[in-house]
Amino acid sequence: MYDYTDFDAAFVAERNRQFRAQVERRIAGALTEDEFKPLRLMNGLYLQLHAYMLRVAIPYGTLNGRQMRRLAEIAERWDRGYGHFTTRQNIQFNWPALRDVPDILDALAEVEMHAIQTSGNTIRNVTADPFAGAAADEIADPRPVAELIRQWSTDHPEFQFLPRKFKIAVAGSPNDRAVTAAHDLALRIVERDGAIGYTVLVGGGLGRTPMIGQVINDFVPQADLLPYIEAVVGVWNLLGRRDNKYKARIKITLHEHGMDEIRSLVEARFIETRAAFSGIDVPLFEAIKAAFTPPSFAKRPVSAFERAYEADPVFRSWADTNLAEHRAEGHAIVQVSLKAHGAVPGDATSAQMRVLADIAEQFGHDELRISQDQNVILPHVHKADLPEIHARLKSHGLATANIGRVSDIVACPGMDYCALATARSIPVAQQIATRFDELKLEHEIGALRIKISGCINACGHHHVGHIGILGLDRAGVETYQITLGGDHTETAALGDRTGPGFGADEIVPAIERLVGAYLEHRDGKQETFLETYRRLGMAPFKAALYDQESRVAAE
């Protein structure tokens, strides 16, 4: 993985020094909260319902054991013993005292981490496929490109006061695990005539006006990538609306001007930026790529894995559900669920972080990833070590066999923490997971993605859930709308709204009825919920939700 240069270390240290002085002025009263707000947002510090919240960047979702262990120390020393992993491969600490934040940032800098540009109207933390460098279907590792973009975008003088935040994602495989279509700008690595290039999408985003990104250029050569991205952001920076923050995102600009006009403006700007860039700095990019050289994968017998798989049904269930195919023979990608039934989605205690760090260092080439589904990935694990890894995970509540299943729920913090939320997300996720664990239907149901947001800002990605749940406030009462048929992958789609919402005491039975309708109407056990919905449409699911007899029967 990428190691800081002397420049990186000095840059982060200076930013921390500046922010320490700003915090001191705020505490002394020399800065009002309004004056302090833009300064703290530049350093990832929010003011939430009950306390400040610090959002720490995990660039392209990659970290090592030392860094994970430092996150555990921060959680223990300056927070309440846990951290919350987000859908954008960040971690959030919900309870830091303002006076401690500069010390937290210095502690992060010691392990080459920071909170720069995790908030504010700028280019945010660049995200990528959490299977990067390990996936069997990968064309090229997306992390070197993500790191290049991180370096280019950090403190970019033209793009620190954009119309709104700007999010970039990179995928290196035809199977999209980076939710690219929901980003302001996304790159999908492609190969043409033996050369690596990028399909560029723009105008994706969720929130109050959800849109799926559109292809603006189907092949940008590697040498032209940075000048092309700069052209896109530069055009939007000039065109984007600043009179209404709800209409300031690039998706609205694209909608108002049309793809043809935006593409024409970008191409004209690209001619200028390409001349200034003279392409990618090849030596720099080669040095970045060298930092992501795959580890040396040992060839060992897998008999220990095979014996455990045959003898232990609990291990077998976990292996069938939580492992993904690795590019190297005898290896697997381990998806560690942070969704034990009844747990808070995405939360990890300091003890859990430490055991993950230990496992990564001992068995996983010292690599960890954070997924967009709020889980942790061990990307490079030999199958021979899986029985011991499973045992360690199990002893810390990390071996739930539910990846991609009904209880692997994505949820934002909701009204338990967020000042913008209009309803709770966490209790709903906990209740759904607990209910389906009681029913013992999880593996019978198969692949089913439920995503929950506590407000219209859609941090829980509900629009692209197979079942999406949006919490709203209706005259002081929490109400939950349901959408169906969303998809966050390479076949991305926005979910369709089913109809009127459900009260907090009705939402779990409503989800149970939806799942019951799926089990009744699916065409064989191999047909997934999403496939059934696409085949049959809304009608049978809407009937299950709103038919009065169904409601009475469920009660």
N, C-alpha and C positions, 0 to 999 in steps of 0.2 A: 504494500500500500504506500501511498505518497507520504514522504517525510518532509517536514518543514525545512526550507532553506534558511539561511541567516536573515534574508530579507523578510520572509514570512514571520519569523520569530520576532524581529524588530518591529514589524508593522503591527502585529497583534499586541505586543507590549506597549507600544505608544498609544494605541486606541484604548487599552485598559487604563493607562495612566491618565489620559484625558477624561475618561468617564469617572474615574475615582474622584477627580477634582470636581466634576459636575455633581456627583452624588453628595459630596461634602457641602457644596453650595446649596443644594436642595434642602439638606437636613438643617443647615444653619438658617434657612429662610431667605437666602439671597436670591433663590430662584423660586417662582411660584410653580404649582403643578402644571399649569398651562405652558409655562416657559420650559419646564423640564421634560414635558411629554415628547417632543420631537427628538430630544437628545437620548432619552431612554429607549425609544423605539429603534433608534439606530443601533442599539446594543441588545436588542432582543428582550427588553423588559416591558411587560404589560402591567396595567393595574386592573385586577380582576374584581370579582364580587367582594372577596374577603381579604385579599392581600395582593402583593405584587406576584407576578408569575414570570419566571425566566425561561425563555425558550432557547435551547442550545442546539446549534447546528450539528448534524451528523452528515457531512457532505456525501451525497450519493449513497447514503445508508451504510457506509463502511466504517468500522472501528475495530480496534484490537483489544486484547485482554487488559492491557494497562489502562486504556481509556475507559473501558467498561468498569473497571475497578475504581477509577477516579470518580465516575458518576455515582457509584455506590457510596463512596466516601462523602461526596457532596450531599447526597440524600440523607445520610446519617447525621452529618455534622451541622448542616445549615437548613435542612428541610424536615420532613416528618417520616423519613425512613423509606421513601419510595420515590419513583419518578414515573412519568407518564409518556409513553412512546406514541407518536402521532402518525397520522396518515401521510405526512410529508417527511418521514424519516428524521424527525427531530425528537428530542426529549424535552419535556417541560417539568420544571419544578414549581409547585403551586404555592409554596409557603415561605419563600426566602424573605428575611428582613432586609429592608433597603440598605441599611448600613453594612450588611454582609455581602452584597452583590459584587463589589469590587474584589473582595477576597475570593469569591467563587470564580470570577473571571480569571484571576491570576492562577488559581488552582487548575482551571481548564487549560490555560496557556502552557502550563508545565507539561501537559501530555498532548500538546498540539491540537487543542480544540478551542472553540470560540462561540460567540453568539451574534456575530456581526451579520447584518442583513437577514436575520430571521424574522424581521418585522419591518414596517414602514413601506413607503411607496418607492420601492426599489426592486432590483432583481433578487429574488429570494433564494434560499438554499436549493441548489440544483439536485434533483432526485434522479434515481436510475433503477434499473432492474435489480432486485435484491439477490437474484441468482447470478449476477454478473461474474464472469470469469470461471463459472462452474457449470452452467447449464449445457445440457447435451445439444440443444437446438441453437446455440449461440453462433451468430455470424462473426461478431467481434465484441470484445469486452467494451461496454459503454463507459466505464469509469475514467479512462484517460481523457475522453472527450468532455465528460462532466467536470473533471478537474481543470481542464483547459478553460472551460467556460467560467468556472468558479474564479480562477485567477483573473480572467479578462473582466469579469463583472464586478469584482470587489472594489468598492470605492471608485467605480468608473465615473469620471467627472461629469459626463453628460446625463447619466441615468440614476442619479441619487434622489431626484425629486420628480419622479414619473407621475402621470395622471393617477395611477393606482399601482398596487403591487403587481409584480410580473413573475410568473412561475414557469420554470423550464424543466422538462423531463427528457431522459434519454433511454431508449430501449435498444438492445443489441440482438434481439431474436425476433423471428416472425411471430412467436407467441408473446403477446404484450403483457408483461407483468408490472409495468410502470405507470399504468393508467394514463398513457400519453394523450389520449383524445380529450382529456379534461384539463389540459394545461393551456396557458396563454401561447406558449410555443413548445413544440415537441420535436424531437429528432428520432427517427427510426433508421437504424443502420441497415443499409442495403449493399448489395454487391452487383456491379454491372461491368461486364467484360473484364472480370478479374480485378476491378478496382473498387475500393471501399468508398462509399458516399453516404448521403443522408437524405431521406425523405423528410421534408419539413412541413409540419402542420402548424397552423395558427388559429387563434380564435376559440379555443376550447375553454371551458370553465363551467362551474356549477353555480351555487348561490341562487339569488332571486331570479336570474335569467339564465337558466342552464343551456349550454350549447356544446355540441360536439365539434372538435377541431376539424378544420378543412385543410387539404393539401394545397399549399401555395407553390411548392416546387418538389417534383418527385425525385430529383437527383441533384444534390449539391455536392460537387467534388470536395474531398477532404481539405484541399488547399484553400478553398473558397469559404469554408464554413464560418469562421469568425467574422469576416467582412459581411457575409450574408446575414448573420444574426444581428450584427450591428445595424445593418440597413433596415431590418424589420423593426427593431426596437426604436430606431431613430425616427422612422416614418410615424409610428404610433405616438411617440413622444410629442411630435408636432401636431398631429391630428386629434389625439385623444382628448376627450372632453374633461375640463376641469371645473365646469359649472355645476356638475351633479355627480357626486361620487358613485351613485348607483349606475351611472351610465359611462363610467370612465374606463372600464376594462377594454382590452383590445377586441374582445368578442363583440362589443357594442359598436366599436369603430368599424369593424369588418361588416357588421350587419347594416350599418348606416351608409357605408360607402360602396359596398359590394366587393367581391373578390377581384374582379377585373381591374378596378381602379387601384386597390391596395397593391396588387401584384405589379402593376405598371409603376407605381411610385417606388416600390421596393427595388425593382430592377434598375430604375434610374439612380436611386441612392446607392445601390450596390456597385455601380460603376465607379462612383466616387470613393467609396470605402475600400474597394479592392485595390485601387491605385495607392491609397494611403497605407494599407496593410502590407502590400506585396505578398499576400498569402500568409499562411501559418508560419510562425517561427519554427522551422523544421527541427533544429537542434533541441529547442525547448520541448517540443511535442515528443520527440524521441526519448528525451530524458524522462518525461512524464510517463510515457508508455512503459519504459524500463522499470518503473516503480511498481507496475502491476503485472510483472512477469509471474505466471502461474507457479505455484510451489512444485517441488519434485514429488510426484505421487508414487508411493511405495507399492510394489506388487507383493501382496501377502495373501495367504489362504483366507477364505471367507467362511470356513467351516464353523467357527464360533457363532457367526450370525445365523447360519443355516440351522444349527442345533437349537439355538434360542427360538428361532422362528417356528420350528416344528413343535417344540416342547412347551412354550409359554404363550397361551392365547392373548394375554394382555400385551405382551411385547409384539406379537404378530399384528394385533389390531393397530397398535401405534405405528409399526413399520409400514403397514398398508396405507395408512392415512397421512402420516406426517413426513414421509420420505419422498424425495423427488429424484429424478434421474440425473446422474452426474456424467460429465463428459469423459471421465477417466474410469477405466474398468476397475471394479472392486470397490468403488466409492459411492457415496450418496450425499445428497443435500438434505440436511436435517432442518425441518421447520419446527421450531419450539413454540408451542402455543402459550400465549399469555392470557388465555381465555378459559382457565379452569371453571367448571360450572359454578356460577354464582359470583365469580371474581369480576373486578372492574376491568373492562377491556383495555389492554395496552399498559396497565400498571405493572411495575416490577419492583419488588422490595430490594433493599440493599443486599440482603442475603442471596436473593435470586440472581442479582447482577453479578455477585462475586462467584457463584457457582458456574455461571455462564462464562465468565472470564477464565476460570480454572479449566473448564472443559475445552475452551477454544485453544488455550495455550498448550494443553497436554495432548489433545486429540485432533485439533482442527486447524493446524498451521497458523495459529494465533490470528484468526480472522472471524469476525462476526458481522452480521448485517441486520439492519432493521427493515422490515417490510412495510409496504403501504397498507397492509392489513393489520398493523400494530402487533406483529409477532417478531420473534428473533430468529435469525437464520444462522446455522453453522454450515458454511458453504462447502467445506472440503473435509469430509469425514470418511475414514476407511470403514467398510462394513464390519470388519473384524472387531472394531471397537464399539459398535452400536449397543450390544447388551450392557456394557458397563456404563456407557453414556445414558442409556435409558434408565438404569437404576439410580444414577445420581440425579437426573432430572426428576424422577418420580419422588425421590425423598424431599424435594423442594417444591412440589406442586407444579412442576413444569412438564409433565408427561401426559397431559390430556390428549387423547387421540381424536382430535376434532378439526384439524385443518381443513378449511373449505366446507365445513358442515354447518348445520343450523345454529350451533352454539358458538361458532367462530365469528362472533358479531363485531363489526366495526362500529365504534361509537365515539362521538366527541364528548368532552367533559360535561356539556350541557349546563343546566341551571345550578348544578351543585358547585360550579366554579366560575363559569364564564359570565361576564357582565352583559354580553350581547344575547345570551340564550333566553328563550321564551318558554322552555319546557325542559324537563329532566330527560336525559338520555341513559345515564348509567343504570338507574333502577329498572328501566324497561329492558335493557340488555340482560341484566342479571336475572330478571323474572322469566324472560323467554328461555334463556339457557337452562335455568333450573327446571322449568316445566318440561322441556323436551328430554332432559336427563331423567326425570321421573317417568316419562312415557316410554323410555328405552327405544325410541324410534330413530335416533340420530343416524345410525349407519344404514337403516332401511331407507331413509329419505335420500341419502347420498348428497351430492354436491348442491349446496344452496347457500347463497351469499345474502345475508341480512345486514343492512347498513342503516344506522340511525343518526340523525342530526337533531340537535336541540333548538335549532332556529333556521331561518331561511338562508343563512350564510353557508350551510351545507358542508361544514368541516368533517362530518361523518360520511360524506359521499353518498348520501341516500339516493340521489338521482340515478346512480349507476349500480344500485343493488338489485339482485334478482327480486328481492322484496325490500323496498325502501320505506323507511318510517321517518316522518318529519313532525317534530313536536312544535306546536303553536299555542299561543295564548288566545283563548276566545272568551272575552269578558271575564278575565281573571281565572279561567279554568283551563287546565292543560288538556289539549286535544291533539290527537295524532292522526295525520293523514298517511295513507298507504299508497305507494306506487309499485307497479309490477313490471317486470321485463327489462329492467336496466341491466347494463353490461359494461364492465370497465376494461375489457380486453381488446384484442385486435378487431373484434366485431362490435365495437362500442355502440351503445344505444342508451337513450334516456328512458327511464321508466314512465309508464302511463298511470295517471292518477285514477284510483278506483272509484272515488265518490266521497261522500261525507266522512269526516274524521270520527275517531273513536276516543272515548274518555280514557283516563289512565287505568281505570279498572276494567276496561273493555278490550284494550289493545292485545293482551296476551291471548285471550280466547279467540280474537279475530285472526291472529297469526296461526293459531292451532287449526281454525277452520280452513284457512288457505292451504295449509300443508295437507290437511285431510282431503281437500278437493284434488290436489296434485296426485296423491297416492291413489285416489279413486280413478282418475282419468289418464294417468300416464300409460304409454304404450310399452309395457315391459319394464323391468327393473333397471334397465340400462338407460332409459330416457330420463334426463335430468329435469328439474323444475323449469329451468329456462327453456329447454327444448319443448317441453309440454306447453308452456305458455305461448311460445312462438307458433306452435302447431294449431292450438285451439283458440288463441286469443283470450280476451278478457271475460267473455260471458260466463263460463262455469265458475270462475274464481269470484266474480262479482256476485253471482247467485249465492255462493257459499258465504260471502261476507254479509250480505244485506237481506237475504231471504229470512223472513220472520221465523219460519219453522226451524231453520238452521240455528238461529239464535236461541230459541227455546230449547232445542235438543242439546245445544252446547252447555246451556245453563243447568 
